[in-house]
Amino acid sequence: MSEHRRKTQQPQGGGRAAARRAAQQSTGRRAAPSRGVTNESPSGSYGDESPYGGRAAARRAAQRGSGSRRAAEGGGAGQGGGGGRRRGGGGDGYEGPGRGRGRGSQRPVKKRFIDYPRAGKYGARRWVPSWKLVSSLCIGFLGLLLGVAGLAYGMVGTPDVKAAAKAENNVYYWANGKQMIATGGETNRQIIDYSQIPAAMRNAVISAENKSFDTDSGIDPMGIARAFYNMAKGGQTQGGSTITQQYVKNSRLSQEQTLSRKFEELFITIKVGKTESKRKIMAGYLNISYYGRGASGLQAAARTYYGKDATDLDPSECAFLATLLKGATYFDPAGAPEISSEATPEKNLARATKRWTWILDEEVKDGRMTQAERAKYTTFPMPNKPRPDAQLGGQMGYLVDLAKANFLNNNTRGITAEKLAQGGYEIHTTFDKKKVEKLNAAVKKVYDKKIDPKARPGTDTHVQFGGASVDPRTGAIAAIYGGQDATTHYTNNADTTGAQVGSTFKPFVLAAAMEYGKRDPSGPEDQDASRRTKVSPKSIYNADDRLKIKKYNGEIWTDENGKEWLQANDGHKSEGNITLREAMRVSANSPYVQLGMDVGTDKVKDVAIAAGLRDDKYMADATVPSFSIGTSQPSAIRMAGAYGTFATSGMQHDPYSVTEVKRRGRVVYQHKKVSKRAFENSIADNVTDVLKNVVEHGTGTPAKLPGRDVAGKTGTTDDNKSAWFVGYTPQLSTAISMYRLDDNEKHKNRKFEKMYGTGGEKTIHGASFPAQIWHDYMADALEGEDVKLFQKPEPWGETVYGGGAPSPKPTIEPSETASTMPSTTPSKTPSSPTPNPSDSCRPWDRNCQNSSGGNNGGNNGGNNGGNNGGNNGGNSVIGGGGGSPTPTDGTTPPDTSSGGGGNGHGNGNGGFFGGSTG
């Protein structure tokens, strides 16, 4: 057999190794022997190969060429044999792995220091980092982190705790920039030694805040994890911060929530934990912490809440004071409703009791209290009632509390009550010192002169007044009256008290009727403007006492028990069919209750909110008819602000008491004026004109200010339980309230008492004491200021008829050509003139058409013109008390109006309704 036909020797071994060796052999069928090879047997090219020798041998074999089916004849063999490409080989003896035919020769790859992307790898494996690279990166990152941490630890310094923890005063300023009061800060802090801190207090704080305090290094990773876990379960938790962390945080001047401050705080905590003793840290923490009620430090807290020194506190009292460290605003049983609606006394007491119990139980679990001692404390240790600083007496405490709440509720920098209590803030308020003093003097004058608890203990005890005065052009609160003394009466009467506003709510009903209109009785309940008729102050409604109130579609309204609503008027007076303007003047209830049903009480609510009232728990149920006559309980501040919206022709401004707050000379809060259009100026100006008539000729005459435009409304509630007067000039809007409670703040749910006989008066109503106070205050407050007039109202809406008031039928009018002589034959030209609300006569009353002064008589207290020059007010439906218009059956009803003394000053321009002479 020829040499080139010799069968190749089978390699030793089988399996994968054999397959690889076989693949490494030449695939050429008749490859020429390599040139230049001497002293070798023929098997040098085709003979046996050594057995497989592991990975190294495989790599070497892979470097040999595998030869194409038709190797090039002149391919240089070199050391590696004839690898070559598909056609032709050659090369320098360094070749690629030789996978089949198409692999050319490659040079060896030189590896880099950072082997990424990885050399010698292909496809996805080229981008997968090796374990060596990953390990190196992790070690390098940790080393860098430790280096930075070490550098930061070395650079950061321990703060001067004593200087940082020394609280400062907060300074309040009047609107003119002069200092009002400096309060807070070091006046209620006493530093005590560790030995003066009861062991029970230390144990309570450790069990509640940081169980590992005695052993940790200042940072407790497990505590942080535990806090997150318990928070996820919704149970009580320790804080994630250790006592050392809180000590460091509270001792620093900067309280800004920034990443750099948090980072710095972390390293300060570690350093403090290593350099300071646990005794010093615990004493510093308890001496620095804020406990509420202006008390900074344990000693001040013990004196404030229990009237004793810290050394005399028992374990139960200590557990309660430890509770306050979680946030006095929400755990002080006295509550802080002026700051948050969730911080009521009831809710705070429940939270404090629950946490107090939990802390005592935790002490037992931690072995810091025996079960026998724990069994002694079953009753919550109720602290003393707050005792404000003496300098916060009179109105000052109310002013400070109001400004503080305004700032805390509106700042966007996260400044809390605790941070504010640390002091250093300059708070610039809107309060006008002169007006505050004038308002206080006006209330005191009435109180001293009329209210005598000793002489009339059954009627004059616990009588309260509240008041607020707001600039309608900006919403700035110029003055408030919160009570006789903030150190004895803690509720701010200028804020929400629960006193219903009564008829002072009616202007919002009139504004809603003008804004949205009376619904079409044949249409759906929710009608768009196209089906509604815009109401005018000239519109006529029935003002009878015990009037049956109807739904907008004419159905009698009944309550859930099927009982019909019969609306009563004050004094049970029936006024007949009168205009809404006149109904406002005499404060008749039935027309406005029915008007609210015709328009929709939901629309009335919308207008009240647009004017400035809040949609909160003090806004009454708007689904019942009585909503329209003031069952809501807004504050005097809100009522003054809402009436101010009418004074500014419909532009609304929220009341506010703080203009700017600074700390360290840097502004941290600034009020931004926001003006909103509540309703069209014509609506607001017409409402103002109606309320101006109330003061000039109606129930609000005690509030007249000679020479000034004044608009306002009286308000009295059922059973004489509260009385209001709210009024305004173009420059100032003021609300005054009066009510009487069952006792002097001994019960949580106090009831409003009837005021029959209070102050020696048979009944109390808005025109009595509230209007008197309003007058006296406004006269002094506006002294020296320019006299400004209200905008003249433009005509608005149509004359509609509601509440049972029948629409007049067309009648025969006189001829268009005026005659100087009386005509015995009426004209044949029919016409349907619209009644003029300024007139005093009933529509179509022939006995009144020749009266003089009719146009102005109705607007001036219901005094008719006519033959008596305005003295027959009793005949008027649009002025005066109002009688009933001529029924549709042609009969003449008896005159049921009470009329009113006309002043006889008609202008003689009554036309068909006023006559030609006067």
SULWO-V721865 format. One record per residue. N is the residue number from 0. RES is the residue in one letter. SS is DSSP state (H for helix, E for strand, - for the rest). NEAR is the number of other C-alpha atoms within 12 Angstrom. Layout:
BEGIN
N,RES,SS,NEAR
N,RES,SS,NEAR
END
This chain:
BEGIN
0,M,-,6
1,S,-,8
2,E,H,18
3,H,H,19
4,R,H,14
5,R,-,16
6,K,-,14
7,T,-,20
8,Q,-,16
9,Q,-,19
10,P,-,24
11,Q,-,18
12,G,-,16
13,G,-,14
14,G,H,12
15,R,H,15
16,A,H,21
17,A,H,22
18,A,H,17
19,R,H,26
20,R,H,33
21,A,H,27
22,A,H,25
23,Q,H,34
24,Q,-,38
25,S,-,36
26,T,-,27
27,G,-,27
28,R,-,18
29,R,-,22
30,A,-,29
31,A,-,26
32,P,-,30
33,S,-,28
34,R,-,19
35,G,-,15
36,V,-,17
37,T,-,11
38,N,-,8
39,E,-,14
40,S,-,14
41,P,-,20
42,S,H,20
43,G,H,21
44,S,H,31
45,Y,H,28
46,G,-,22
47,D,-,21
48,E,-,23
49,S,-,19
50,P,-,20
51,Y,-,27
52,G,-,19
53,G,-,16
54,R,H,13
55,A,H,11
56,A,H,19
57,A,H,24
58,R,H,19
59,R,H,23
60,A,H,33
61,A,H,31
62,Q,-,32
63,R,-,35
64,G,-,45
65,S,-,39
66,G,-,46
67,S,-,33
68,R,-,27
69,R,-,25
70,A,-,32
71,A,-,25
72,E,-,26
73,G,-,22
74,G,-,31
75,G,-,27
76,A,-,32
77,G,-,23
78,Q,-,23
79,G,-,33
80,G,-,38
81,G,-,46
82,G,-,52
83,G,-,45
84,R,-,31
85,R,-,28
86,R,-,21
87,G,-,24
88,G,-,35
89,G,-,28
90,G,-,25
91,D,-,21
92,G,-,25
93,Y,-,29
94,E,-,35
95,G,-,32
96,P,-,31
97,G,-,35
98,R,-,28
99,G,-,25
100,R,-,27
101,G,-,21
102,R,-,24
103,G,-,31
104,S,-,31
105,Q,-,21
106,R,-,15
107,P,-,14
108,V,-,14
109,K,-,11
110,K,-,13
111,R,-,12
112,F,-,12
113,I,-,16
114,D,-,22
115,Y,-,20
116,P,-,20
117,R,-,24
118,A,-,21
119,G,-,20
120,K,-,17
121,Y,-,11
122,G,H,11
123,A,H,10
124,R,H,14
125,R,H,15
126,W,H,16
127,V,-,18
128,P,-,20
129,S,-,19
130,W,H,13
131,K,H,16
132,L,H,20
133,V,H,16
134,S,H,13
135,S,H,17
136,L,H,16
137,C,H,14
138,I,H,14
139,G,H,14
140,F,H,14
141,L,H,15
142,G,H,14
143,L,H,14
144,L,H,15
145,L,H,15
146,G,H,14
147,V,H,17
148,A,H,21
149,G,H,17
150,L,H,14
151,A,H,21
152,Y,H,24
153,G,H,17
154,M,H,14
155,V,-,22
156,G,-,22
157,T,-,28
158,P,-,24
159,D,-,17
160,V,H,27
161,K,H,22
162,A,H,16
163,A,H,24
164,A,-,36
165,K,-,32
166,A,-,38
167,E,-,29
168,N,-,25
169,N,E,33
170,V,E,30
171,Y,E,40
172,Y,E,32
173,W,-,33
174,A,-,27
175,N,-,17
176,G,-,20
177,K,-,19
178,Q,E,20
179,M,E,30
180,I,E,28
181,A,E,28
182,T,E,35
183,G,-,36
184,G,H,32
185,E,H,28
186,T,H,24
187,N,H,34
188,R,-,34
189,Q,-,29
190,I,-,31
191,I,-,26
192,D,-,22
193,Y,H,25
194,S,H,16
195,Q,H,24
196,I,-,34
197,P,-,30
198,A,H,26
199,A,H,33
200,M,H,42
201,R,H,42
202,N,H,35
203,A,H,44
204,V,H,45
205,I,H,39
206,S,H,37
207,A,H,44
208,E,H,41
209,N,-,40
210,K,-,35
211,S,-,28
212,F,-,30
213,D,-,24
214,T,-,18
215,D,-,26
216,S,-,28
217,G,-,37
218,I,-,32
219,D,-,30
220,P,H,18
221,M,H,19
222,G,H,27
223,I,H,23
224,A,H,18
225,R,H,22
226,A,H,26
227,F,H,20
228,Y,H,18
229,N,H,17
230,M,H,17
231,A,H,12
232,K,H,11
233,G,-,10
234,G,-,15
235,Q,-,25
236,T,-,28
237,Q,-,36
238,G,-,31
239,G,-,28
240,S,-,37
241,T,-,39
242,I,H,45
243,T,H,45
244,Q,H,38
245,Q,H,37
246,Y,H,41
247,V,H,44
248,K,H,36
249,N,H,40
250,S,H,36
251,R,-,33
252,L,-,26
253,S,-,24
254,Q,-,27
255,E,-,20
256,Q,-,17
257,T,-,13
258,L,H,11
259,S,H,14
260,R,H,20
261,K,H,21
262,F,H,20
263,E,H,28
264,E,H,38
265,L,H,32
266,F,H,33
267,I,H,37
268,T,H,38
269,I,H,31
270,K,H,29
271,V,H,36
272,G,H,33
273,K,H,20
274,T,H,18
275,E,-,23
276,S,-,21
277,K,H,26
278,R,H,23
279,K,H,25
280,I,H,35
281,M,H,43
282,A,H,33
283,G,H,40
284,Y,H,42
285,L,H,48
286,N,H,39
287,I,H,44
288,S,-,45
289,Y,E,47
290,Y,-,41
291,G,-,42
292,R,-,40
293,G,-,38
294,A,-,40
295,S,E,45
296,G,-,45
297,L,H,49
298,Q,H,38
299,A,H,34
300,A,H,42
301,A,H,41
302,R,H,31
303,T,H,32
304,Y,H,35
305,Y,H,28
306,G,-,20
307,K,-,19
308,D,-,25
309,A,H,36
310,T,H,28
311,D,H,22
312,L,-,31
313,D,-,28
314,P,H,39
315,S,H,38
316,E,H,41
317,C,H,45
318,A,H,44
319,F,H,46
320,L,H,51
321,A,H,46
322,T,H,43
323,L,H,43
324,L,-,43
325,K,-,32
326,G,-,30
327,A,H,38
328,T,H,39
329,Y,H,35
330,F,H,36
331,D,-,42
332,P,-,36
333,A,-,31
334,G,-,32
335,A,-,34
336,P,-,28
337,E,-,33
338,I,-,24
339,S,-,21
340,S,-,21
341,E,-,19
342,A,-,25
343,T,-,24
344,P,H,29
345,E,H,23
346,K,H,23
347,N,H,30
348,L,H,30
349,A,H,23
350,R,H,30
351,A,H,38
352,T,H,34
353,K,H,23
354,R,H,36
355,W,H,41
356,T,H,32
357,W,H,30
358,I,H,44
359,L,H,43
360,D,H,30
361,E,H,30
362,E,H,34
363,V,H,24
364,K,H,19
365,D,-,21
366,G,-,18
367,R,-,26
368,M,-,28
369,T,-,19
370,Q,H,17
371,A,H,12
372,E,H,19
373,R,H,27
374,A,-,16
375,K,-,16
376,Y,-,25
377,T,-,19
378,T,-,16
379,F,-,27
380,P,-,27
381,M,-,25
382,P,-,30
383,N,-,20
384,K,-,23
385,P,-,29
386,R,-,26
387,P,-,29
388,D,-,25
389,A,H,17
390,Q,H,21
391,L,H,26
392,G,-,24
393,G,-,29
394,Q,-,43
395,M,H,38
396,G,H,35
397,Y,H,39
398,L,H,44
399,V,H,40
400,D,H,37
401,L,H,40
402,A,H,41
403,K,H,40
404,A,H,31
405,N,H,34
406,F,H,37
407,L,H,31
408,N,H,26
409,N,H,26
410,N,-,25
411,T,-,14
412,R,-,20
413,G,-,19
414,I,-,27
415,T,-,29
416,A,H,31
417,E,H,32
418,K,H,39
419,L,H,37
420,A,H,39
421,Q,-,41
422,G,-,37
423,G,-,31
424,Y,E,33
425,E,E,37
426,I,E,47
427,H,E,39
428,T,E,41
429,T,-,40
430,F,-,43
431,D,-,31
432,K,H,28
433,K,H,23
434,K,H,35
435,V,H,35
436,E,H,24
437,K,H,32
438,L,H,44
439,N,H,38
440,A,H,28
441,A,H,33
442,V,H,40
443,K,H,28
444,K,H,22
445,V,H,28
446,Y,H,29
447,D,H,17
448,K,H,17
449,K,H,27
450,I,-,31
451,D,-,21
452,P,-,21
453,K,-,13
454,A,-,15
455,R,-,20
456,P,H,18
457,G,H,24
458,T,H,32
459,D,H,32
460,T,-,28
461,H,-,34
462,V,E,42
463,Q,E,44
464,F,E,47
465,G,E,50
466,G,E,53
467,A,E,59
468,S,E,51
469,V,E,49
470,D,-,40
471,P,-,40
472,R,-,33
473,T,-,32
474,G,-,45
475,A,E,40
476,I,E,46
477,A,E,45
478,A,E,48
479,I,E,56
480,Y,E,50
481,G,-,44
482,G,-,40
483,Q,-,34
484,D,-,29
485,A,-,29
486,T,-,24
487,T,-,24
488,H,-,30
489,Y,-,33
490,T,-,33
491,N,-,39
492,N,-,38
493,A,-,43
494,D,-,37
495,T,-,32
496,T,-,38
497,G,-,33
498,A,-,41
499,Q,-,38
500,V,-,49
501,G,H,45
502,S,H,49
503,T,H,53
504,F,H,51
505,K,H,50
506,P,H,54
507,F,H,51
508,V,H,50
509,L,H,56
510,A,H,54
511,A,H,45
512,A,H,52
513,M,H,44
514,E,H,38
515,Y,H,38
516,G,-,40
517,K,E,47
518,R,-,38
519,D,-,28
520,P,-,22
521,S,-,16
522,G,-,18
523,P,-,15
524,E,-,23
525,D,-,24
526,Q,-,22
527,D,-,19
528,A,H,18
529,S,H,14
530,R,H,19
531,R,-,29
532,T,E,29
533,K,-,33
534,V,E,38
535,S,-,39
536,P,-,53
537,K,-,42
538,S,-,43
539,I,E,47
540,Y,E,46
541,N,E,46
542,A,-,51
543,D,-,39
544,D,-,28
545,R,-,27
546,L,E,34
547,K,E,28
548,I,-,40
549,K,E,33
550,K,-,35
551,Y,-,33
552,N,-,24
553,G,-,21
554,E,-,19
555,I,E,22
556,W,-,28
557,T,E,19
558,D,-,17
559,E,-,10
560,N,-,8
561,G,-,9
562,K,-,12
563,E,E,20
564,W,-,27
565,L,E,25
566,Q,E,34
567,A,-,29
568,N,-,31
569,D,H,33
570,G,H,21
571,H,H,19
572,K,-,26
573,S,-,33
574,E,-,50
575,G,-,47
576,N,E,49
577,I,E,61
578,T,E,56
579,L,H,58
580,R,H,52
581,E,H,53
582,A,H,54
583,M,H,55
584,R,H,48
585,V,H,48
586,S,-,50
587,A,-,49
588,N,-,51
589,S,H,48
590,P,H,53
591,Y,H,55
592,V,H,56
593,Q,H,52
594,L,H,55
595,G,H,49
596,M,H,46
597,D,H,48
598,V,H,46
599,G,-,40
600,T,H,41
601,D,H,30
602,K,H,35
603,V,H,45
604,K,H,41
605,D,H,27
606,V,H,42
607,A,H,44
608,I,H,34
609,A,H,34
610,A,H,45
611,G,-,37
612,L,-,39
613,R,-,27
614,D,-,22
615,D,-,16
616,K,-,18
617,Y,-,24
618,M,-,31
619,A,-,32
620,D,-,22
621,A,-,28
622,T,-,24
623,V,-,31
624,P,H,41
625,S,H,39
626,F,H,37
627,S,H,48
628,I,H,47
629,G,-,44
630,T,-,34
631,S,-,38
632,Q,-,37
633,P,-,39
634,S,-,43
635,A,H,47
636,I,H,46
637,R,H,48
638,M,H,54
639,A,H,54
640,G,H,47
641,A,H,50
642,Y,H,60
643,G,H,50
644,T,H,52
645,F,H,55
646,A,H,50
647,T,-,40
648,S,-,35
649,G,-,37
650,M,E,32
651,Q,E,40
652,H,-,37
653,D,-,38
654,P,-,48
655,Y,E,41
656,S,-,46
657,V,E,39
658,T,E,37
659,E,E,33
660,V,E,35
661,K,E,26
662,R,E,26
663,R,-,15
664,G,-,13
665,R,E,14
666,V,E,18
667,V,E,27
668,Y,E,28
669,Q,E,24
670,H,-,28
671,K,-,19
672,K,-,19
673,V,-,16
674,S,-,21
675,K,E,22
676,R,E,22
677,A,-,34
678,F,-,32
679,E,-,29
680,N,H,29
681,S,H,30
682,I,H,44
683,A,H,44
684,D,H,37
685,N,H,39
686,V,H,51
687,T,H,44
688,D,H,41
689,V,H,45
690,L,H,52
691,K,H,46
692,N,H,40
693,V,H,43
694,V,H,42
695,E,H,30
696,H,H,38
697,G,-,39
698,T,-,37
699,G,-,43
700,T,H,32
701,P,H,31
702,A,H,44
703,K,-,35
704,L,-,31
705,P,-,17
706,G,-,16
707,R,-,27
708,D,-,33
709,V,-,45
710,A,E,53
711,G,E,58
712,K,E,56
713,T,E,51
714,G,E,50
715,T,E,45
716,T,-,40
717,D,H,32
718,D,H,22
719,N,H,32
720,K,-,36
721,S,E,47
722,A,E,47
723,W,E,51
724,F,E,51
725,V,E,58
726,G,E,59
727,Y,E,52
728,T,-,47
729,P,-,35
730,Q,-,36
731,L,-,46
732,S,E,49
733,T,E,58
734,A,E,55
735,I,E,60
736,S,E,57
737,M,E,58
738,Y,E,45
739,R,E,39
740,L,E,30
741,D,-,25
742,D,-,22
743,N,-,20
744,E,-,18
745,K,-,13
746,H,-,12
747,K,-,16
748,N,-,15
749,R,-,18
750,K,-,21
751,F,E,28
752,E,-,30
753,K,-,30
754,M,-,36
755,Y,-,24
756,G,-,28
757,T,H,36
758,G,H,33
759,G,H,23
760,E,-,19
761,K,-,14
762,T,-,26
763,I,-,39
764,H,-,44
765,G,-,43
766,A,-,39
767,S,-,34
768,F,H,45
769,P,H,44
770,A,H,44
771,Q,H,38
772,I,H,44
773,W,H,56
774,H,H,41
775,D,H,30
776,Y,H,42
777,M,H,47
778,A,H,29
779,D,H,22
780,A,H,35
781,L,-,34
782,E,-,19
783,G,-,9
784,E,-,16
785,D,-,15
786,V,-,19
787,K,-,17
788,L,-,22
789,F,-,29
790,Q,-,25
791,K,-,20
792,P,-,24
793,E,-,19
794,P,-,23
795,W,-,27
796,G,-,26
797,E,E,24
798,T,-,34
799,V,-,37
800,Y,E,34
801,G,E,43
802,G,-,42
803,G,-,32
804,A,-,35
805,P,-,23
806,S,-,27
807,P,-,27
808,K,-,20
809,P,-,16
810,T,E,22
811,I,E,19
812,E,-,24
813,P,-,24
814,S,-,18
815,E,-,14
816,T,-,12
817,A,-,14
818,S,-,14
819,T,-,7
820,M,-,8
821,P,-,12
822,S,-,13
823,T,-,9
824,T,-,13
825,P,-,16
826,S,-,18
827,K,-,12
828,T,-,15
829,P,E,15
830,S,E,18
831,S,-,17
832,P,-,20
833,T,-,26
834,P,-,42
835,N,-,37
836,P,-,42
837,S,-,45
838,D,-,53
839,S,-,60
840,C,-,57
841,R,-,52
842,P,-,45
843,W,-,38
844,D,-,33
845,R,H,23
846,N,H,25
847,C,H,37
848,Q,-,36
849,N,-,30
850,S,-,44
851,S,-,39
852,G,-,45
853,G,H,57
854,N,H,42
855,N,H,41
856,G,H,51
857,G,-,58
858,N,-,51
859,N,-,43
860,G,-,51
861,G,-,55
862,N,-,48
863,N,-,56
864,G,-,54
865,G,H,47
866,N,H,28
867,N,H,30
868,G,-,36
869,G,-,48
870,N,-,36
871,N,-,42
872,G,H,46
873,G,H,38
874,N,H,51
875,S,-,59
876,V,-,57
877,I,-,58
878,G,-,59
879,G,-,53
880,G,-,51
881,G,-,51
882,G,-,43
883,S,-,44
884,P,-,41
885,T,-,30
886,P,-,22
887,T,-,17
888,D,-,11
889,G,-,13
890,T,-,10
891,T,-,18
892,P,-,17
893,P,-,16
894,D,-,25
895,T,-,27
896,S,-,33
897,S,-,31
898,G,-,38
899,G,-,35
900,G,-,29
901,G,-,35
902,N,-,28
903,G,-,32
904,H,-,31
905,G,-,41
906,N,-,30
907,G,-,31
908,N,-,27
909,G,-,36
910,G,E,33
911,F,-,40
912,F,-,45
913,G,-,44
914,G,E,33
915,S,-,27
916,T,-,25
917,G,-,29
END
